[in-house]
Structure formats: structure tokens, C-alpha cells
Amino acid sequence: MKSVEHAEKEKRNACQERDELAQCLEETEQMVENTEQALSKLNNEMLDMKTSFSRQLKEKTEEHETYRLNMQKTIEAIQADLDNELTLRQQAVRAKSKLEADLADIEVQLGHANHQAEQAIRLQRELKGQNNRFAEKLEDAAKSEKSMLKDQGKNITHK
């Protein structure tokens, strides 16, 4: 009987151990399932975050490219303005140099013209003086002729 009791005790111990192992197995399976669910949730969250980051990165990349293109256009416009201003300045310098050369020529011509005008005024004065002298001589000659004609007329009437 001892061996039956002993066998029953061992059976009870084995059942109890089996129940404990079954419970431990069930708890472990529940933990594995919870861990798998948490892992799956984390994977989904990581995938969502990766998608979100990829989308944000793409948006930022597009924004950066748009900004870069706009800045490139602005730089090109500024460069064109600078080139245009440089051309205008070069033209202005050339025009200034030409105007200065023209002014120097005009000043030389003015100097010649003033000299010629002075000579013309001097010549005019001389000619006016000569004209006055000729006029006086003509007047004197006219008076002389008149006087001679008068004298001749007296002489003819006296004869």
C-alpha cells in the first residue's frame, strides 16, 4: 500500500508539477504573444515614422531645391544687372572721354575763332579808318572841285 500511496503521491506531485508547468507555459506563451504584439506595434510605429520622415525629407528636399533654384535665378538676374551696369558705365566713360576730346577741339576752334575775330575787328577798324580818310579825302576833293568849279565859273563870267 505504501507503494500505491507513494505512486499516488508521485502522481499528484507529477500532476501538480504538470499543472504548474502548464501554467508556466501558458504564462510564457502569453508573454511571447504580448512581446510579439509589442514588437509588431513598434515595427508599425517605426514604419509610420520612417514613412513620415521620408515624406518630410522629400518635402524639405523639394523646398531646398525650389529655394536653390530661386536663389540661382536671383543671382543670375543680379549678375545680368551688374553686367548691364558695367556696360553702361563703360559706355559712359567712353562718352565722357569723347565729350572731353570734343570739348578740347571746340576750345581750340574757339581760340582760333576768337583770334580771327580779333583780327577781323582790327581789320574792320583799319578799314573804317581808311574809309573815313577816303571819305574825308573825297569830301576835300569834292570841296576842292566845287571851289574850282566856282572859281572857273567866276572866271568864265568875268571874261
Backbone bond lengths (Angstrom), bond angles and torsions (degrees), N, CA, C in turn:
res aa  C-N    CA-C-N  psi(-1)  N-CA   C-N-CA  omega(-1)  CA-C   N-CA-C  phi
1 M - - - 1.387 - - 1.526 110.71 -
2 K 1.176 111.67 -29.58 1.442 116.37 177.70 1.511 109.69 -63.63
3 S 1.244 117.46 -37.48 1.440 118.83 -178.28 1.517 110.22 -73.14
4 V 1.339 118.71 -30.89 1.460 120.93 176.64 1.518 106.80 -71.50
5 E 1.295 117.67 -42.99 1.464 120.68 179.01 1.523 108.71 -63.59
6 H 1.267 112.27 -42.58 1.443 117.47 -179.42 1.529 109.61 -64.62
7 A 1.314 117.38 -41.08 1.458 122.17 179.13 1.517 109.47 -66.58
8 E 1.339 116.44 -39.94 1.461 119.61 179.31 1.522 110.04 -67.77
9 K 1.305 116.34 -39.52 1.457 121.27 177.68 1.531 109.52 -62.95
10 E 1.308 115.69 -43.37 1.446 119.76 178.43 1.513 110.13 -66.49
11 K 1.357 115.79 -37.60 1.447 120.28 177.86 1.509 109.46 -63.51
12 R 1.367 116.88 -45.37 1.465 120.94 178.81 1.520 110.04 -63.07
13 N 1.313 116.56 -43.06 1.465 120.60 178.25 1.536 110.02 -63.07
14 A 1.317 114.82 -41.46 1.465 119.35 179.37 1.522 109.68 -66.51
15 C 1.357 117.65 -40.73 1.481 121.15 178.22 1.521 109.32 -64.92
16 Q 1.319 113.87 -44.47 1.464 118.01 179.84 1.532 109.63 -63.43
17 E 1.321 115.84 -42.35 1.463 119.85 178.77 1.532 109.75 -65.34
18 R 1.374 116.25 -41.18 1.450 121.27 177.36 1.519 110.41 -61.52
19 D 1.351 117.00 -43.69 1.474 120.77 179.26 1.531 110.52 -64.27
20 E 1.346 114.69 -40.86 1.456 118.38 178.57 1.533 110.20 -64.81
21 L 1.337 116.26 -42.31 1.452 120.61 178.43 1.526 110.85 -65.71
22 A 1.329 116.74 -39.46 1.465 121.21 178.98 1.524 108.94 -64.14
23 Q 1.343 115.49 -43.79 1.457 119.53 178.53 1.528 110.13 -64.47
24 C 1.325 116.01 -42.36 1.465 120.95 178.36 1.527 109.43 -63.38
25 L 1.349 117.27 -41.53 1.452 122.13 178.07 1.530 109.92 -63.09
26 E 1.320 115.72 -43.80 1.465 120.41 179.79 1.522 109.97 -62.83
27 E 1.331 116.75 -43.80 1.460 120.42 178.62 1.528 110.69 -63.50
28 T 1.329 115.85 -41.33 1.461 120.62 179.67 1.524 110.16 -65.67
29 E 1.333 116.58 -43.26 1.460 119.91 177.75 1.526 110.49 -62.04
30 Q 1.348 116.58 -40.00 1.474 120.78 177.85 1.531 109.70 -63.70
31 M 1.334 116.96 -42.24 1.462 121.09 178.31 1.523 110.73 -63.67
32 V 1.352 116.54 -42.24 1.465 120.76 178.18 1.526 109.44 -62.34
33 E 1.345 116.29 -44.53 1.469 120.52 179.51 1.524 110.16 -63.05
34 N 1.343 117.54 -44.48 1.471 121.23 177.92 1.536 110.74 -61.87
35 T 1.331 115.28 -41.50 1.463 120.07 179.78 1.530 110.05 -65.79
36 E 1.345 116.00 -41.93 1.465 119.90 178.26 1.535 110.56 -63.69
37 Q 1.340 116.55 -40.39 1.469 120.10 178.18 1.537 110.35 -64.72
38 A 1.329 116.18 -44.06 1.466 120.57 179.18 1.530 109.63 -63.07
39 L 1.355 115.24 -42.82 1.454 120.11 178.67 1.526 110.71 -62.86
40 S 1.322 116.12 -43.76 1.462 120.76 178.20 1.529 109.97 -62.70
41 K 1.326 117.32 -43.15 1.469 121.70 178.54 1.532 110.03 -61.91
42 L 1.350 116.07 -44.82 1.460 120.17 178.77 1.535 111.14 -63.28
43 N 1.345 116.01 -41.45 1.466 119.91 177.73 1.529 110.55 -61.34
44 N 1.351 115.89 -43.55 1.470 119.73 178.43 1.536 110.84 -63.72
45 E 1.322 115.90 -42.93 1.468 119.78 178.43 1.534 110.58 -63.72
46 M 1.356 115.66 -42.00 1.464 119.32 178.37 1.530 110.55 -63.45
47 L 1.335 116.42 -40.70 1.456 120.72 178.84 1.536 110.04 -64.08
48 D 1.359 115.38 -43.61 1.479 119.70 177.33 1.527 110.83 -61.18
49 M 1.345 115.43 -44.32 1.467 119.67 179.75 1.528 110.37 -64.78
50 K 1.333 116.78 -41.61 1.457 120.35 179.19 1.522 109.83 -61.99
51 T 1.326 116.75 -44.11 1.470 121.45 178.53 1.529 110.14 -62.04
52 S 1.342 115.01 -44.65 1.473 120.03 179.78 1.527 110.37 -63.44
53 F 1.320 116.87 -45.52 1.468 120.39 179.55 1.523 111.02 -64.40
54 S 1.325 115.82 -40.09 1.468 119.52 178.57 1.526 110.30 -62.79
55 R 1.344 115.95 -43.99 1.467 120.45 178.30 1.524 110.46 -62.88
56 Q 1.342 116.87 -45.95 1.470 120.57 179.37 1.531 110.79 -63.32
57 L 1.333 115.75 -41.13 1.456 119.75 178.45 1.523 110.44 -62.92
58 K 1.325 116.62 -42.59 1.469 120.75 178.34 1.528 109.87 -62.46
59 E 1.358 117.45 -44.59 1.466 120.80 179.01 1.530 110.83 -61.45
60 K 1.325 115.74 -45.83 1.467 119.63 -179.96 1.527 110.62 -64.57
61 T 1.333 116.25 -39.14 1.466 120.08 178.03 1.524 109.94 -63.02
62 E 1.341 116.36 -43.45 1.468 120.05 178.10 1.533 110.61 -64.72
63 E 1.340 116.81 -42.77 1.467 120.39 177.73 1.529 110.02 -60.61
64 H 1.314 116.11 -44.82 1.465 121.21 179.70 1.522 110.44 -62.01
65 E 1.319 117.06 -43.35 1.469 120.87 -179.84 1.533 110.09 -65.25
66 T 1.326 117.01 -41.97 1.470 120.68 177.27 1.520 109.79 -62.49
67 Y 1.322 116.53 -45.25 1.467 121.03 178.70 1.530 110.19 -61.62
68 R 1.329 116.80 -44.06 1.459 121.59 179.89 1.529 110.59 -61.61
69 L 1.332 116.26 -44.33 1.468 119.96 179.24 1.530 111.24 -64.17
70 N 1.340 115.97 -42.02 1.471 119.48 177.96 1.525 110.80 -63.19
71 M 1.320 116.66 -42.56 1.462 120.29 178.52 1.528 110.46 -65.33
72 Q 1.328 116.69 -38.31 1.462 120.64 178.15 1.531 109.91 -62.44
73 K 1.346 115.78 -43.84 1.469 119.86 178.10 1.525 110.31 -63.47
74 T 1.330 116.49 -41.54 1.460 120.65 179.41 1.527 110.00 -62.93
75 I 1.324 116.09 -44.64 1.472 120.42 179.35 1.528 109.93 -61.86
76 E 1.329 116.48 -43.00 1.466 119.78 179.57 1.536 110.60 -63.83
77 A 1.349 116.67 -40.15 1.469 120.03 178.63 1.528 110.40 -65.38
78 I 1.320 116.53 -42.44 1.471 120.21 178.91 1.523 109.71 -64.52
79 Q 1.345 116.44 -41.55 1.463 119.96 178.65 1.523 110.35 -62.89
80 A 1.335 116.55 -41.10 1.467 120.00 178.27 1.532 110.01 -63.15
81 D 1.348 116.17 -42.46 1.468 119.95 177.25 1.525 110.99 -61.54
82 L 1.340 116.23 -43.25 1.463 120.06 178.85 1.523 111.16 -63.45
83 D 1.333 115.71 -43.40 1.468 119.46 178.30 1.525 110.44 -61.50
84 N 1.340 115.58 -43.04 1.462 120.50 179.18 1.523 110.74 -63.29
85 E 1.324 116.19 -44.21 1.465 119.78 179.43 1.528 110.83 -64.86
86 L 1.324 116.57 -38.98 1.464 120.28 177.53 1.531 109.96 -62.14
87 T 1.325 116.14 -44.36 1.469 120.32 177.68 1.528 110.21 -60.98
88 L 1.339 116.19 -45.28 1.469 119.83 179.70 1.525 111.34 -62.61
89 R 1.318 116.32 -40.33 1.474 119.81 178.73 1.530 110.63 -65.08
90 Q 1.334 115.98 -41.81 1.462 119.21 178.37 1.526 110.28 -62.86
91 Q 1.334 116.30 -41.53 1.463 119.90 177.49 1.521 110.60 -63.95
92 A 1.333 116.25 -40.38 1.464 120.37 179.44 1.528 110.60 -64.38
93 V 1.333 116.67 -40.68 1.468 120.19 178.89 1.530 109.73 -64.67
94 R 1.348 115.66 -43.46 1.467 118.82 178.13 1.533 110.39 -63.26
95 A 1.343 116.64 -43.01 1.464 120.29 179.47 1.524 110.28 -63.74
96 K 1.340 117.05 -41.17 1.466 120.73 178.63 1.525 110.27 -62.17
97 S 1.334 116.11 -45.10 1.466 120.10 179.41 1.525 110.27 -61.33
98 K 1.336 116.34 -43.13 1.469 120.00 178.96 1.518 110.44 -63.88
99 L 1.341 116.21 -43.58 1.465 119.42 178.99 1.527 111.09 -62.92
100 E 1.319 116.94 -40.36 1.468 120.17 178.02 1.521 110.67 -63.67
101 A 1.345 116.42 -41.31 1.471 120.19 178.05 1.527 109.92 -65.63
102 D 1.340 116.04 -43.54 1.469 120.13 177.96 1.521 110.32 -61.60
103 L 1.341 116.84 -41.78 1.464 121.10 179.13 1.529 110.29 -62.55
104 A 1.319 116.71 -41.49 1.469 120.09 178.69 1.531 109.37 -63.00
105 D 1.337 116.72 -43.08 1.467 119.92 177.46 1.523 110.86 -62.03
106 I 1.325 116.33 -44.09 1.468 120.98 179.75 1.528 110.20 -62.80
107 E 1.339 116.71 -40.41 1.467 119.74 178.66 1.526 110.71 -62.97
108 V 1.356 116.14 -40.47 1.469 119.99 177.51 1.528 108.99 -64.19
109 Q 1.336 115.94 -46.09 1.461 120.08 179.35 1.530 110.71 -62.04
110 L 1.336 116.68 -40.28 1.464 121.30 178.45 1.522 109.96 -63.19
111 G 1.326 116.80 -40.91 1.459 120.89 177.50 1.525 110.38 -60.42
112 H 1.351 116.17 -45.44 1.464 120.14 177.88 1.526 110.42 -63.63
113 A 1.340 115.89 -44.10 1.461 120.16 -179.24 1.528 110.44 -62.89
114 N 1.350 117.14 -42.43 1.476 120.35 178.14 1.531 110.41 -62.24
115 H 1.338 115.51 -42.31 1.468 119.66 178.81 1.534 110.10 -62.71
116 Q 1.332 116.41 -44.76 1.462 120.10 178.74 1.522 110.71 -64.71
117 A 1.352 116.50 -38.45 1.464 120.05 178.81 1.527 109.78 -64.22
118 E 1.331 116.13 -42.34 1.472 119.26 178.19 1.531 110.24 -61.90
119 Q 1.351 116.04 -43.13 1.462 119.35 178.28 1.527 110.43 -63.88
120 A 1.342 115.92 -40.05 1.460 119.74 179.79 1.529 110.45 -64.96
121 I 1.338 116.56 -41.28 1.471 120.46 178.78 1.523 108.96 -63.74
122 R 1.323 117.44 -44.40 1.456 121.77 178.64 1.540 110.01 -60.52
123 L 1.354 115.42 -45.92 1.451 120.38 179.20 1.524 110.68 -63.56
124 Q 1.345 114.95 -40.21 1.475 119.03 178.71 1.520 109.89 -61.83
125 R 1.333 116.26 -43.14 1.474 119.61 179.26 1.532 110.26 -62.65
126 E 1.352 114.08 -43.17 1.464 117.69 179.15 1.521 110.43 -62.27
127 L 1.360 115.54 -44.88 1.466 118.93 -179.25 1.525 110.99 -66.09
128 K 1.334 115.80 -36.72 1.466 119.68 177.55 1.525 109.29 -63.74
129 G 1.338 115.14 -42.84 1.466 119.79 178.10 1.517 109.90 -61.86
130 Q 1.352 116.66 -45.95 1.457 120.45 178.88 1.525 110.03 -62.08
131 N 1.333 115.47 -42.32 1.465 120.74 -179.92 1.518 109.73 -61.09
132 N 1.347 115.37 -43.28 1.476 119.26 178.71 1.526 109.51 -63.18
133 R 1.322 116.19 -43.37 1.463 119.22 179.66 1.532 110.12 -63.57
134 F 1.377 115.71 -43.60 1.461 118.87 178.24 1.519 110.59 -63.70
135 A 1.337 115.41 -38.47 1.467 119.28 178.82 1.521 109.25 -63.79
136 E 1.339 116.34 -43.02 1.467 119.88 178.66 1.527 110.10 -63.76
137 K 1.338 115.23 -43.29 1.461 119.06 179.60 1.529 109.76 -63.77
138 L 1.347 115.45 -41.27 1.446 120.19 179.14 1.515 110.09 -63.73
139 E 1.308 114.17 -42.13 1.471 119.34 178.30 1.527 109.49 -63.99
140 D 1.318 114.54 -45.86 1.467 118.92 178.38 1.532 109.64 -61.01
141 A 1.345 115.85 -43.35 1.460 119.87 -179.62 1.527 109.61 -64.54
142 A 1.345 115.35 -40.16 1.457 119.51 179.47 1.523 109.15 -64.65
143 K 1.327 118.19 -42.42 1.472 121.82 178.80 1.526 109.34 -64.41
144 S 1.328 113.84 -42.07 1.460 118.16 179.61 1.517 109.85 -63.09
145 E 1.286 117.01 -44.40 1.450 120.80 -179.32 1.512 109.91 -63.62
146 K 1.300 116.21 -43.02 1.453 121.30 179.21 1.525 108.90 -61.41
147 S 1.284 112.94 -46.35 1.447 118.51 -179.12 1.530 109.14 -63.65
148 M 1.294 118.46 -41.19 1.453 121.59 178.59 1.523 110.07 -66.43
149 L 1.285 115.47 -40.85 1.445 118.93 179.52 1.531 109.52 -65.86
150 K 1.259 117.08 -37.93 1.449 121.71 178.00 1.529 109.20 -64.78
151 D 1.322 114.48 -46.53 1.461 119.38 179.97 1.533 108.86 -63.81
152 Q 1.252 119.92 -40.66 1.445 122.76 179.77 1.522 109.79 -68.83
153 G 1.302 115.61 -36.74 1.463 118.86 177.83 1.501 110.23 -67.20
154 K 1.282 121.76 -34.21 1.452 125.21 178.11 1.523 107.12 -71.94
155 N 1.268 114.47 -41.01 1.458 117.94 -178.56 1.550 109.31 -67.26
156 I 1.230 121.17 -35.68 1.455 123.74 -179.12 1.528 108.22 -73.42
157 T 1.247 119.12 -41.53 1.455 121.44 179.92 1.541 109.41 -70.91
158 H 1.249 123.82 -26.99 1.450 126.49 -179.73 1.532 109.54 -80.28
159 K 1.161 119.64 -20.28 1.463 120.19 -176.72 1.443 108.73 -85.89
